[in-house]
Amino acid sequence: MNKLLLLTALLLSGTGYAEENPEGDSDLPLWVADKITPVHDSVTNWLDNSARNIDNFFGNDDSLTIENGSYLRFSQEFSWHERDDFGSDTALRLRLDLPTTEERLRILIESDPEEAQGTLAEQGANTARNNNDFSSDNFLIGLRRLSSRDKREHWRFDAGAGIKVKLPLDPYVRFSGERQWLMEDSPWVLDSWNRVSWFNEEGYSARSRWDLGRPLSDTQHLRFITNVQWQEEVDTLEYSEGIEFNHLLGTRSAIRYAAVAVGRSASSPRLHDYYLLSHYRRNLHKEILFVDFIPELHFPREQDYDAEFGITLRLELLFRADLSWGR
């Protein structure tokens, strides 16, 4: 009961903290912003030039003017969970879009791929992500071919391949499919995302997400999310059902409340974890620096459903090529 009261207090305090300051686009002191801005501009200019030069080499001169969605995202996460104590996770993701190539391509470099994030229960508790930094065995470099089909009208299928940077090198292959259905005369939208992966060392894995949602107002959104996952290493079918309520608190902050139930096994299905969470996200500085605050309360079957508390604090630095173009 004390843990539940603590979670409630954190949720309420998060909502209070999230009251929007209508003026300005930064929460940082001026001297901190002055330190960040030159570094950010330098990195985004390098990112934009690199993406367009590579695209021009493989594509055509339209690469110099076409919108480019390349970005570099760096995040540092600190978490605490009653069972696993303190942990940290440093993650990097670099995406270089090549939109003018004949077969639209995307170069991906990531240090925290979804295939390395463990079971569905571990993903909710962040217990599988601790210490997955740049020197870990989860650093991937790959190339992805993007489909040009509109997922609102047809299934859109993408394929990718690459290597996990370790010795010996671990090759991988991925196939993804997406579809979106807009309900006629209804505000409901159904999204489906599916992926099959093969890694030489870990073997096969498959995951599917079905997301049914609708807006409740200009600032509120309701979602029902179903996840299904199978990993050859675990060799157990997992599934989760969740309900989410998303609330925009202003132009620079939002909060999400979620309740999720996680189950296992197709032959003898049973729930083995429930959890509640609140995810508060704040744009600290000009869509460059973000902070996430995520308290969670888990009720795992293996602990006789005794409540376990966890909390995550994440700082994220984002460099986007299209922001620097035309400055």
Contacts in CASP RR format, 6 or more apart in sequence:
PFRMAT RR
TARGET T0000
AUTHOR 0000-0000-0000
METHOD contacts of the structure
MODEL  1
MNKLLLLTALLLSGTGYAEENPEGDSDLPLWVADKITPVHDSVTNWLDNS
ARNIDNFFGNDDSLTIENGSYLRFSQEFSWHERDDFGSDTALRLRLDLPT
TEERLRILIESDPEEAQGTLAEQGANTARNNNDFSSDNFLIGLRRLSSRD
KREHWRFDAGAGIKVKLPLDPYVRFSGERQWLMEDSPWVLDSWNRVSWFN
EEGYSARSRWDLGRPLSDTQHLRFITNVQWQEEVDTLEYSEGIEFNHLLG
TRSAIRYAAVAVGRSASSPRLHDYYLLSHYRRNLHKEILFVDFIPELHFP
REQDYDAEFGITLRLELLFRADLSWGR
3 297 0 8 1.000
3 307 0 8 1.000
3 308 0 8 1.000
3 309 0 8 1.000
4 297 0 8 1.000
4 307 0 8 1.000
6 309 0 8 1.000
7 276 0 8 1.000
7 278 0 8 1.000
7 295 0 8 1.000
7 296 0 8 1.000
7 297 0 8 1.000
7 309 0 8 1.000
10 278 0 8 1.000
10 295 0 8 1.000
10 311 0 8 1.000
11 257 0 8 1.000
11 278 0 8 1.000
11 295 0 8 1.000
14 255 0 8 1.000
14 278 0 8 1.000
14 280 0 8 1.000
14 293 0 8 1.000
15 249 0 8 1.000
15 255 0 8 1.000
17 280 0 8 1.000
18 249 0 8 1.000
18 253 0 8 1.000
18 254 0 8 1.000
18 255 0 8 1.000
18 280 0 8 1.000
18 282 0 8 1.000
19 249 0 8 1.000
20 249 0 8 1.000
20 250 0 8 1.000
20 251 0 8 1.000
20 252 0 8 1.000
20 253 0 8 1.000
21 27 0 8 1.000
25 252 0 8 1.000
25 283 0 8 1.000
25 285 0 8 1.000
25 286 0 8 1.000
26 33 0 8 1.000
26 284 0 8 1.000
26 285 0 8 1.000
26 286 0 8 1.000
27 282 0 8 1.000
27 284 0 8 1.000
27 285 0 8 1.000
28 36 0 8 1.000
28 284 0 8 1.000
28 285 0 8 1.000
28 289 0 8 1.000
33 285 0 8 1.000
36 285 0 8 1.000
36 288 0 8 1.000
36 289 0 8 1.000
40 288 0 8 1.000
40 319 0 8 1.000
41 324 0 8 1.000
41 327 0 8 1.000
43 72 0 8 1.000
43 319 0 8 1.000
44 319 0 8 1.000
44 320 0 8 1.000
44 321 0 8 1.000
44 323 0 8 1.000
44 324 0 8 1.000
45 324 0 8 1.000
47 70 0 8 1.000
47 71 0 8 1.000
47 72 0 8 1.000
47 319 0 8 1.000
47 320 0 8 1.000
47 321 0 8 1.000
47 324 0 8 1.000
48 68 0 8 1.000
48 70 0 8 1.000
48 321 0 8 1.000
48 322 0 8 1.000
48 324 0 8 1.000
48 325 0 8 1.000
50 70 0 8 1.000
50 96 0 8 1.000
51 68 0 8 1.000
51 69 0 8 1.000
51 70 0 8 1.000
51 96 0 8 1.000
51 97 0 8 1.000
51 98 0 8 1.000
51 321 0 8 1.000
52 63 0 8 1.000
52 64 0 8 1.000
52 68 0 8 1.000
52 321 0 8 1.000
54 96 0 8 1.000
54 98 0 8 1.000
54 107 0 8 1.000
55 63 0 8 1.000
55 68 0 8 1.000
55 97 0 8 1.000
55 98 0 8 1.000
55 99 0 8 1.000
55 100 0 8 1.000
55 101 0 8 1.000
56 63 0 8 1.000
56 64 0 8 1.000
56 100 0 8 1.000
58 98 0 8 1.000
58 100 0 8 1.000
58 101 0 8 1.000
58 105 0 8 1.000
59 98 0 8 1.000
59 100 0 8 1.000
59 101 0 8 1.000
59 102 0 8 1.000
60 100 0 8 1.000
62 100 0 8 1.000
63 98 0 8 1.000
63 99 0 8 1.000
63 100 0 8 1.000
66 99 0 8 1.000
66 100 0 8 1.000
67 99 0 8 1.000
67 322 0 8 1.000
67 325 0 8 1.000
68 97 0 8 1.000
68 99 0 8 1.000
68 321 0 8 1.000
68 322 0 8 1.000
68 325 0 8 1.000
69 95 0 8 1.000
69 97 0 8 1.000
69 99 0 8 1.000
69 320 0 8 1.000
69 321 0 8 1.000
69 322 0 8 1.000
70 95 0 8 1.000
70 96 0 8 1.000
70 97 0 8 1.000
70 320 0 8 1.000
70 321 0 8 1.000
70 322 0 8 1.000
71 93 0 8 1.000
71 94 0 8 1.000
71 95 0 8 1.000
71 318 0 8 1.000
71 319 0 8 1.000
71 320 0 8 1.000
71 321 0 8 1.000
72 92 0 8 1.000
72 93 0 8 1.000
72 94 0 8 1.000
72 95 0 8 1.000
72 318 0 8 1.000
72 319 0 8 1.000
73 91 0 8 1.000
73 92 0 8 1.000
73 93 0 8 1.000
73 94 0 8 1.000
73 316 0 8 1.000
73 317 0 8 1.000
73 318 0 8 1.000
73 319 0 8 1.000
74 91 0 8 1.000
74 92 0 8 1.000
74 316 0 8 1.000
74 317 0 8 1.000
75 89 0 8 1.000
75 90 0 8 1.000
75 91 0 8 1.000
75 92 0 8 1.000
75 314 0 8 1.000
75 315 0 8 1.000
75 316 0 8 1.000
75 317 0 8 1.000
76 88 0 8 1.000
76 89 0 8 1.000
76 90 0 8 1.000
76 314 0 8 1.000
76 315 0 8 1.000
77 88 0 8 1.000
77 89 0 8 1.000
77 90 0 8 1.000
77 91 0 8 1.000
77 126 0 8 1.000
77 129 0 8 1.000
77 312 0 8 1.000
77 313 0 8 1.000
77 314 0 8 1.000
77 315 0 8 1.000
78 86 0 8 1.000
78 87 0 8 1.000
78 88 0 8 1.000
78 312 0 8 1.000
78 313 0 8 1.000
78 314 0 8 1.000
79 86 0 8 1.000
79 87 0 8 1.000
79 88 0 8 1.000
79 89 0 8 1.000
79 126 0 8 1.000
79 129 0 8 1.000
79 130 0 8 1.000
79 310 0 8 1.000
79 311 0 8 1.000
79 312 0 8 1.000
79 313 0 8 1.000
80 86 0 8 1.000
80 87 0 8 1.000
80 310 0 8 1.000
80 311 0 8 1.000
80 312 0 8 1.000
81 125 0 8 1.000
81 126 0 8 1.000
81 127 0 8 1.000
81 308 0 8 1.000
81 309 0 8 1.000
81 310 0 8 1.000
82 308 0 8 1.000
82 309 0 8 1.000
82 310 0 8 1.000
83 127 0 8 1.000
83 303 0 8 1.000
83 308 0 8 1.000
84 127 0 8 1.000
84 130 0 8 1.000
87 130 0 8 1.000
87 131 0 8 1.000
88 130 0 8 1.000
88 131 0 8 1.000
88 133 0 8 1.000
89 112 0 8 1.000
89 126 0 8 1.000
89 129 0 8 1.000
89 130 0 8 1.000
89 131 0 8 1.000
89 132 0 8 1.000
89 133 0 8 1.000
90 111 0 8 1.000
90 132 0 8 1.000
90 133 0 8 1.000
90 134 0 8 1.000
91 110 0 8 1.000
91 111 0 8 1.000
91 112 0 8 1.000
91 132 0 8 1.000
91 133 0 8 1.000
92 109 0 8 1.000
92 110 0 8 1.000
92 111 0 8 1.000
92 112 0 8 1.000
92 134 0 8 1.000
93 108 0 8 1.000
93 109 0 8 1.000
93 110 0 8 1.000
93 111 0 8 1.000
93 112 0 8 1.000
94 107 0 8 1.000
94 108 0 8 1.000
94 109 0 8 1.000
94 110 0 8 1.000
95 106 0 8 1.000
95 107 0 8 1.000
95 108 0 8 1.000
96 106 0 8 1.000
96 107 0 8 1.000
96 108 0 8 1.000
97 106 0 8 1.000
98 104 0 8 1.000
98 105 0 8 1.000
98 106 0 8 1.000
98 107 0 8 1.000
103 145 0 8 1.000
104 145 0 8 1.000
104 146 0 8 1.000
104 148 0 8 1.000
105 143 0 8 1.000
105 144 0 8 1.000
105 145 0 8 1.000
105 146 0 8 1.000
106 143 0 8 1.000
106 144 0 8 1.000
106 145 0 8 1.000
106 146 0 8 1.000
107 142 0 8 1.000
107 143 0 8 1.000
107 144 0 8 1.000
108 140 0 8 1.000
108 141 0 8 1.000
108 142 0 8 1.000
108 143 0 8 1.000
108 144 0 8 1.000
109 139 0 8 1.000
109 140 0 8 1.000
109 141 0 8 1.000
109 142 0 8 1.000
110 139 0 8 1.000
110 140 0 8 1.000
111 132 0 8 1.000
111 133 0 8 1.000
111 134 0 8 1.000
111 136 0 8 1.000
111 138 0 8 1.000
111 139 0 8 1.000
111 140 0 8 1.000
112 129 0 8 1.000
112 132 0 8 1.000
112 138 0 8 1.000
113 138 0 8 1.000
113 140 0 8 1.000
114 195 0 8 1.000
114 207 0 8 1.000
115 172 0 8 1.000
115 197 0 8 1.000
115 199 0 8 1.000
115 202 0 8 1.000
115 205 0 8 1.000
115 231 0 8 1.000
116 128 0 8 1.000
116 132 0 8 1.000
116 138 0 8 1.000
117 123 0 8 1.000
117 128 0 8 1.000
117 129 0 8 1.000
118 128 0 8 1.000
118 231 0 8 1.000
119 128 0 8 1.000
119 229 0 8 1.000
119 231 0 8 1.000
119 234 0 8 1.000
119 238 0 8 1.000
120 227 0 8 1.000
120 229 0 8 1.000
120 238 0 8 1.000
120 239 0 8 1.000
120 240 0 8 1.000
120 262 0 8 1.000
120 263 0 8 1.000
121 238 0 8 1.000
121 262 0 8 1.000
121 272 0 8 1.000
121 273 0 8 1.000
121 275 0 8 1.000
121 298 0 8 1.000
121 300 0 8 1.000
122 128 0 8 1.000
123 129 0 8 1.000
124 260 0 8 1.000
124 275 0 8 1.000
124 277 0 8 1.000
124 296 0 8 1.000
125 275 0 8 1.000
125 296 0 8 1.000
125 298 0 8 1.000
125 310 0 8 1.000
126 312 0 8 1.000
132 138 0 8 1.000
137 164 0 8 1.000
137 166 0 8 1.000
137 170 0 8 1.000
138 164 0 8 1.000
139 164 0 8 1.000
139 165 0 8 1.000
139 166 0 8 1.000
140 162 0 8 1.000
140 163 0 8 1.000
140 164 0 8 1.000
140 165 0 8 1.000
140 172 0 8 1.000
141 162 0 8 1.000
141 163 0 8 1.000
141 165 0 8 1.000
142 160 0 8 1.000
142 161 0 8 1.000
142 162 0 8 1.000
142 163 0 8 1.000
143 160 0 8 1.000
143 161 0 8 1.000
143 162 0 8 1.000
144 158 0 8 1.000
144 159 0 8 1.000
144 160 0 8 1.000
144 174 0 8 1.000
145 158 0 8 1.000
145 159 0 8 1.000
145 160 0 8 1.000
146 158 0 8 1.000
147 156 0 8 1.000
147 157 0 8 1.000
147 158 0 8 1.000
149 155 0 8 1.000
149 156 0 8 1.000
149 157 0 8 1.000
150 156 0 8 1.000
151 178 0 8 1.000
151 179 0 8 1.000
151 180 0 8 1.000
152 180 0 8 1.000
152 181 0 8 1.000
152 182 0 8 1.000
154 179 0 8 1.000
155 177 0 8 1.000
155 178 0 8 1.000
155 179 0 8 1.000
156 177 0 8 1.000
156 178 0 8 1.000
156 179 0 8 1.000
157 175 0 8 1.000
157 176 0 8 1.000
157 177 0 8 1.000
158 175 0 8 1.000
158 176 0 8 1.000
158 177 0 8 1.000
158 178 0 8 1.000
159 173 0 8 1.000
159 174 0 8 1.000
159 175 0 8 1.000
159 176 0 8 1.000
160 173 0 8 1.000
160 174 0 8 1.000
160 175 0 8 1.000
161 171 0 8 1.000
161 172 0 8 1.000
161 173 0 8 1.000
161 174 0 8 1.000
162 171 0 8 1.000
162 172 0 8 1.000
162 173 0 8 1.000
163 169 0 8 1.000
163 170 0 8 1.000
163 171 0 8 1.000
163 172 0 8 1.000
164 170 0 8 1.000
164 171 0 8 1.000
164 172 0 8 1.000
164 199 0 8 1.000
164 201 0 8 1.000
170 199 0 8 1.000
170 200 0 8 1.000
170 201 0 8 1.000
171 199 0 8 1.000
171 200 0 8 1.000
172 197 0 8 1.000
172 198 0 8 1.000
172 199 0 8 1.000
172 200 0 8 1.000
173 197 0 8 1.000
173 198 0 8 1.000
174 195 0 8 1.000
174 196 0 8 1.000
174 197 0 8 1.000
174 198 0 8 1.000
175 195 0 8 1.000
175 196 0 8 1.000
175 197 0 8 1.000
176 193 0 8 1.000
176 194 0 8 1.000
176 195 0 8 1.000
177 192 0 8 1.000
177 193 0 8 1.000
177 194 0 8 1.000
177 195 0 8 1.000
178 191 0 8 1.000
178 192 0 8 1.000
178 193 0 8 1.000
178 194 0 8 1.000
179 191 0 8 1.000
179 192 0 8 1.000
180 189 0 8 1.000
180 190 0 8 1.000
180 191 0 8 1.000
180 192 0 8 1.000
181 189 0 8 1.000
181 190 0 8 1.000
182 189 0 8 1.000
183 189 0 8 1.000
183 190 0 8 1.000
186 214 0 8 1.000
187 214 0 8 1.000
187 215 0 8 1.000
188 212 0 8 1.000
188 213 0 8 1.000
188 214 0 8 1.000
189 212 0 8 1.000
189 213 0 8 1.000
189 214 0 8 1.000
190 210 0 8 1.000
190 211 0 8 1.000
190 212 0 8 1.000
190 213 0 8 1.000
191 209 0 8 1.000
191 210 0 8 1.000
191 211 0 8 1.000
191 212 0 8 1.000
192 208 0 8 1.000
192 209 0 8 1.000
192 210 0 8 1.000
192 211 0 8 1.000
193 208 0 8 1.000
193 209 0 8 1.000
193 211 0 8 1.000
194 206 0 8 1.000
194 207 0 8 1.000
194 208 0 8 1.000
194 209 0 8 1.000
195 206 0 8 1.000
195 207 0 8 1.000
195 208 0 8 1.000
196 204 0 8 1.000
196 205 0 8 1.000
196 206 0 8 1.000
197 204 0 8 1.000
197 205 0 8 1.000
197 206 0 8 1.000
198 204 0 8 1.000
198 205 0 8 1.000
199 205 0 8 1.000
202 231 0 8 1.000
202 232 0 8 1.000
202 233 0 8 1.000
203 232 0 8 1.000
203 233 0 8 1.000
204 231 0 8 1.000
204 232 0 8 1.000
205 229 0 8 1.000
205 230 0 8 1.000
205 231 0 8 1.000
205 232 0 8 1.000
206 229 0 8 1.000
206 230 0 8 1.000
207 227 0 8 1.000
207 228 0 8 1.000
207 229 0 8 1.000
207 230 0 8 1.000
208 227 0 8 1.000
208 228 0 8 1.000
208 229 0 8 1.000
209 225 0 8 1.000
209 226 0 8 1.000
209 227 0 8 1.000
209 228 0 8 1.000
210 225 0 8 1.000
210 226 0 8 1.000
211 223 0 8 1.000
211 224 0 8 1.000
211 225 0 8 1.000
211 226 0 8 1.000
212 223 0 8 1.000
212 224 0 8 1.000
212 225 0 8 1.000
213 221 0 8 1.000
213 222 0 8 1.000
213 223 0 8 1.000
213 224 0 8 1.000
214 221 0 8 1.000
214 222 0 8 1.000
215 221 0 8 1.000
215 222 0 8 1.000
216 222 0 8 1.000
218 248 0 8 1.000
219 247 0 8 1.000
219 248 0 8 1.000
219 249 0 8 1.000
219 250 0 8 1.000
220 245 0 8 1.000
220 246 0 8 1.000
220 247 0 8 1.000
220 248 0 8 1.000
221 245 0 8 1.000
221 246 0 8 1.000
221 247 0 8 1.000
222 243 0 8 1.000
222 244 0 8 1.000
222 245 0 8 1.000
222 246 0 8 1.000
223 243 0 8 1.000
223 244 0 8 1.000
223 245 0 8 1.000
223 246 0 8 1.000
224 241 0 8 1.000
224 242 0 8 1.000
224 243 0 8 1.000
224 244 0 8 1.000
225 240 0 8 1.000
225 241 0 8 1.000
225 242 0 8 1.000
225 243 0 8 1.000
225 244 0 8 1.000
226 239 0 8 1.000
226 240 0 8 1.000
226 241 0 8 1.000
226 242 0 8 1.000
227 238 0 8 1.000
227 239 0 8 1.000
227 240 0 8 1.000
228 237 0 8 1.000
228 238 0 8 1.000
228 239 0 8 1.000
229 237 0 8 1.000
229 238 0 8 1.000
229 239 0 8 1.000
230 236 0 8 1.000
230 237 0 8 1.000
230 238 0 8 1.000
236 264 0 8 1.000
236 265 0 8 1.000
237 264 0 8 1.000
237 265 0 8 1.000
237 266 0 8 1.000
238 262 0 8 1.000
238 263 0 8 1.000
238 264 0 8 1.000
239 262 0 8 1.000
239 263 0 8 1.000
239 264 0 8 1.000
239 269 0 8 1.000
240 260 0 8 1.000
240 261 0 8 1.000
240 262 0 8 1.000
240 263 0 8 1.000
241 260 0 8 1.000
241 261 0 8 1.000
242 258 0 8 1.000
242 259 0 8 1.000
242 260 0 8 1.000
242 261 0 8 1.000
243 258 0 8 1.000
243 259 0 8 1.000
244 256 0 8 1.000
244 257 0 8 1.000
244 258 0 8 1.000
245 256 0 8 1.000
245 257 0 8 1.000
245 258 0 8 1.000
246 254 0 8 1.000
246 255 0 8 1.000
246 256 0 8 1.000
247 254 0 8 1.000
247 255 0 8 1.000
247 256 0 8 1.000
247 257 0 8 1.000
248 254 0 8 1.000
249 255 0 8 1.000
252 282 0 8 1.000
252 283 0 8 1.000
253 280 0 8 1.000
253 281 0 8 1.000
253 282 0 8 1.000
253 283 0 8 1.000
254 280 0 8 1.000
254 281 0 8 1.000
255 278 0 8 1.000
255 279 0 8 1.000
255 280 0 8 1.000
255 281 0 8 1.000
256 278 0 8 1.000
256 279 0 8 1.000
256 280 0 8 1.000
256 281 0 8 1.000
257 276 0 8 1.000
257 277 0 8 1.000
257 278 0 8 1.000
258 276 0 8 1.000
258 277 0 8 1.000
258 278 0 8 1.000
258 279 0 8 1.000
259 274 0 8 1.000
259 275 0 8 1.000
259 276 0 8 1.000
260 274 0 8 1.000
260 275 0 8 1.000
260 276 0 8 1.000
260 277 0 8 1.000
261 271 0 8 1.000
261 273 0 8 1.000
261 274 0 8 1.000
262 271 0 8 1.000
262 272 0 8 1.000
262 273 0 8 1.000
262 274 0 8 1.000
262 275 0 8 1.000
263 269 0 8 1.000
263 270 0 8 1.000
263 271 0 8 1.000
263 272 0 8 1.000
263 273 0 8 1.000
264 270 0 8 1.000
264 272 0 8 1.000
270 301 0 8 1.000
271 301 0 8 1.000
272 300 0 8 1.000
272 301 0 8 1.000
272 302 0 8 1.000
273 298 0 8 1.000
273 299 0 8 1.000
273 300 0 8 1.000
273 301 0 8 1.000
274 298 0 8 1.000
274 299 0 8 1.000
274 305 0 8 1.000
275 296 0 8 1.000
275 297 0 8 1.000
275 298 0 8 1.000
275 299 0 8 1.000
276 296 0 8 1.000
276 297 0 8 1.000
277 294 0 8 1.000
277 295 0 8 1.000
277 296 0 8 1.000
277 297 0 8 1.000
278 294 0 8 1.000
278 295 0 8 1.000
279 292 0 8 1.000
279 293 0 8 1.000
279 294 0 8 1.000
280 292 0 8 1.000
280 293 0 8 1.000
280 294 0 8 1.000
281 290 0 8 1.000
281 291 0 8 1.000
281 292 0 8 1.000
282 290 0 8 1.000
282 291 0 8 1.000
282 292 0 8 1.000
282 293 0 8 1.000
283 289 0 8 1.000
283 290 0 8 1.000
284 290 0 8 1.000
284 291 0 8 1.000
287 318 0 8 1.000
287 320 0 8 1.000
287 323 0 8 1.000
288 317 0 8 1.000
288 318 0 8 1.000
288 319 0 8 1.000
289 315 0 8 1.000
289 316 0 8 1.000
289 317 0 8 1.000
289 318 0 8 1.000
290 315 0 8 1.000
290 316 0 8 1.000
290 318 0 8 1.000
291 313 0 8 1.000
291 314 0 8 1.000
291 315 0 8 1.000
291 316 0 8 1.000
292 312 0 8 1.000
292 313 0 8 1.000
292 314 0 8 1.000
292 316 0 8 1.000
293 311 0 8 1.000
293 312 0 8 1.000
293 313 0 8 1.000
294 311 0 8 1.000
294 312 0 8 1.000
294 313 0 8 1.000
294 314 0 8 1.000
295 309 0 8 1.000
295 310 0 8 1.000
295 311 0 8 1.000
295 312 0 8 1.000
296 309 0 8 1.000
296 310 0 8 1.000
296 311 0 8 1.000
296 312 0 8 1.000
297 307 0 8 1.000
297 308 0 8 1.000
297 309 0 8 1.000
297 310 0 8 1.000
298 307 0 8 1.000
298 308 0 8 1.000
298 309 0 8 1.000
298 310 0 8 1.000
299 305 0 8 1.000
299 306 0 8 1.000
299 307 0 8 1.000
299 308 0 8 1.000
300 306 0 8 1.000
300 308 0 8 1.000
END
